[in-house]
Amino acid sequence: MLFDFSPNTPLQNFKILSQCLIPRPIAWISTINDNGSINLAPFSFFAPVSLEPTILSVCVMKKSDDTIKDTLYNAKTHKCATITIPSPQDYLHLQQCSEEFARGISEASELGISLKSIHSNYPPVPSNAQCAFLCDFYDIWDFQSTTDTLLLELKQCFVDKRCISESTQDLRLVFEALARTGNDFKVLKDL
């Protein structure tokens, strides 16, 4: 069966892509609200775009009231964001953070998610983060639709030292990551 990707069927397009492009990594993004609190939201339409410069893309749908999400606003306004790659133990908090909160409300504070700072120039991450990308705002691709694409330039990568396995030949990072497959979550690990 062939499915047409019409601009008139964005929800159908999303459903097809989210069930065919699997597994999808999850970007659990920390940004700074205007009041200084931390916005924490997950996105599974997330991918690298370029290595030089190192650009990551995040597809950000609008809120139910058709306004832009806090993550997009905050990244553009404050010029930075931190992306955590969530672990299996983050599953419940990740689900809770995906709910819509009023602008300026900190999901971390409301849900009791403890945070840690890994760099003073970037938003903090959940305290159990094993891998996080420290990013600067790069651009927004506005397609005049229900989604915008946030482009972030990766400046530094944090990896918990317990996840680093150094051999004489190469550097190997070992950790379990949570990913999306269709509407479900899966754990990614080595076979």
Number of C-alpha atoms within 10 A of each C-alpha: 3 4 8 9 13 9 11 9 10 14 11 15 15 14 12 14 14 19 15 12 12 13 19 21 20 24 24 23 26 29 30 26 21 15 10 11 16 24 26 30 26 24 20 18 20 20 16 14 15 11 10 7 10 13 21 21 21 23 18 22 18 16 14 10 6 10 11 16 20 25 24 22 18 21 26 20 14 15 17 22 28 28 29 25 23 27 20 15 12 17 15 9 19 20 11 15 21 14 10 14 16 9 14 16 17 24 23 21 14 11 11 10 17 12 17 12 12 16 13 7 12 20 25 27 30 21 12 16 20 21 20 23 23 24 25 22 20 17 16 18 12 11 9 7 11 17 19 19 19 23 25 28 24 22 12 13 13 15 16 14 10 10 14 13 11 10 8 5 6 8 10 11 14 15 17 16 19 22 23 21 17 18 8 10 15 17 14 16 10 6 3
